[in-house]
């Protein structure tokens, strides 16, 4: 363990050098990197991206919701397991620079630097990896489904989409380094975990994907309860082992240059509340298959509804009192449980590509034609 700890310290030291080099290469580019890093913010996916996707394709929306909540849940558990620091406080706490007989370098902090969770793996990179994977697959599938015949330029189109996906992941990783929220290896680890996780949750060749898509309300409620139970168990296990689950929050308060930049939404506990609420809301709104044949909303109206829902969610979040921690977390739990319910109950469009539905429609049509008289049949198609 001592050897591993020393090796990690050396990796972090090299990572700090990379961060300082990046900050020196792009001086005064805080706002640009802030905008890029927001692409990996999971809060936007829960309140905006999932409803917007529902206006286009309900299956896409469900895929995004599942990868978001499972990805964030696993990310938090891994952060509690690895217990790695963030650059902006690690550089103040480590003694590796004294070992080398040099002064610890100064890292520039921005308004987005002071996140309060542990550092590894990067939640933004992991979230961007799962969401980007789902979106890239959907865009490619939509393009290829427009024609019954293979398109000669389809391979080039697929390469282009996956290249854009890779570039966005790279930019988000660089933005996390620039604001000193993550070391390079933490960004790489987040992306490396997110990609296979997204495949496992959304690929029809994956048994995990087939399980949640074919499960009823009871099974998904059990899964949501398991997520909540394991989350609480992980929290109290740390307490039992003498580890403060909020150790990273204390370091953030200690070394953040401006406490105004500290937000409760970046804590692990808040993220777990959001995940558990979303999981229960999704489970209550299922079974998944019934939502694919619900009433249709026009795409523009659905998108307008999604934007209004996002504004309403933000307004409710601002009005939640923070004086009592139990009231605060309970309100956010029910808020995020209500979001999937609203999206799945009122946004759905029929899935015209559903083979079972298409087959039943064809069967009904054939039966009707067989029952109709020849004169009625001619009148129908004239």
C-alpha positions, 0 to 999 in steps of 0.5 A, a space after each residue: 500500500 505504501 508503494 502504491 501511495 508513493 506511486 500515486 503521489 508521483 502521478 499526481 505531481 506530474 498531473 499538477 505540472 500538466 495542469 499548470 502548463 495548460 493554464 499557462 498555455 491558455 491564460 484568461 480562458 476561464 469562461 471558455 473552459 467553464 462552458 466546456 466543463 458544463 457539457 459534462 454536468 449531470 444536473 443538466 441531463 436530469 432536468 433538461 436533456 432527458 425531457 428534450 430527448 423525450 420530445 424526439 424519441 422516448 426510447 432515447 430519453 429512457 436510455 439517457 436517464 438510465 445511463 445518467 443515474 447508474 453512471 452517477 451512482 457508480 461514480 460516487 461509490 468509486 469516489 468513496 472507495 478510491 478516496 483520491 484528492 483534487 489538485 487544488 487541495 492536494 497540492 496544499 496537503 502533500 509533502 512530496 515537494 518537500 521531499 524533492 526540496 522544492 516549493 509547492 507550485 501555485 495552481 490558479 483557481 476559478 469559480 468552478 474549481 471548488 467541487 466538494 467530492 473526491 477526485 477519482 474517477 472524474 464524474 464529468 468525464 464519466 457522465 459525458 462518456 455515457 451520455 455522448 455514447 448514447 447520443 452518438 448511437 442514436 444519431 447514427 441509427 437515425 441516419 442509417 434508418 432513413 433508407 432501406 438500402 445501405 448507404 455508401 457513405 455510412 461508414 464515413 458518417 459513423 467515423 465522423 460521429 465517433 470522432 466528434 464524440 472523442 473530441 468532446 470527451 477530450 475537451 471536457 477532460 482538458 477543461 476539468 484539468 484547466 480548472 484544477 478539479 481533476 488530475 489527468 488520470 482521473 479524467 481518463 479513468 472516468 471516460 474509460 469506465 463510462 464507455 463500456 458502462 453505456 454499452 452495457 446499459 443500452 446495447 441490445 446484445 447486453 443482458 443488462 440492457 434487456 433486463 431493465 427494458 423488459 422489467 416491470 414496475 416491481 423489479 425496477 422498484 426492487 432495483 431502485 430500493 437496492 440502489 438506495 440501500 447500498 448507498 446508505 450502507 456505503 455511507 455508514 460503512 465508512 462511518 463504522 470504519 472511522 472514515 468521515 464520508 464528508 472528508 473531501 467537503 472539509 478539505 474543499 472548505 479549507 483550501 477553496 479561495 472563495 467559499 462562495 464557489 462552494 455548492 451543496 450540489 457538488 457533494 456526494 450525498 446530494 448526488 445520491 439523493 438525486 440518483 435515488 429519487 430519479 431511480 424511484 420515479 423511473 420505476 414507478 412510471 414503468 413498465 417501459 414497454 407501455 410508455 412507447 405506445 402512449 399519446 403523441 406530442 408534436 416535437 416543437 411542443 414537446 421541446 417547449 414543454 421540456 424547457 418550461 419544465 427545466 425553468 420550473 425545476 430551477 425555480 423550485 430548487 431555489 425555493 427549497 429551504 436550506 436551514 434543515 438538512 432533512 427537509 432540504 434532501 427530502 424535497 430534492 428527492 421528491 423533486 427528482 422522483 417527479 421528473 421521470 414521472 412527468 417525462 414518461 407520462 406526458 412526453 411519450 410518442 408511439 414507437 413506430 419501429 416497435 416490431 411487436 406493435 407493427 406486427 399487431 397493427 398489420 395483423 389487425 389490418 389483415 383481419 379487417 380486410 378479410 372481414 370486409 366485402 370486396 366492394 368495401 375493400 375497393 372503396 377503401 383504396 379508391 
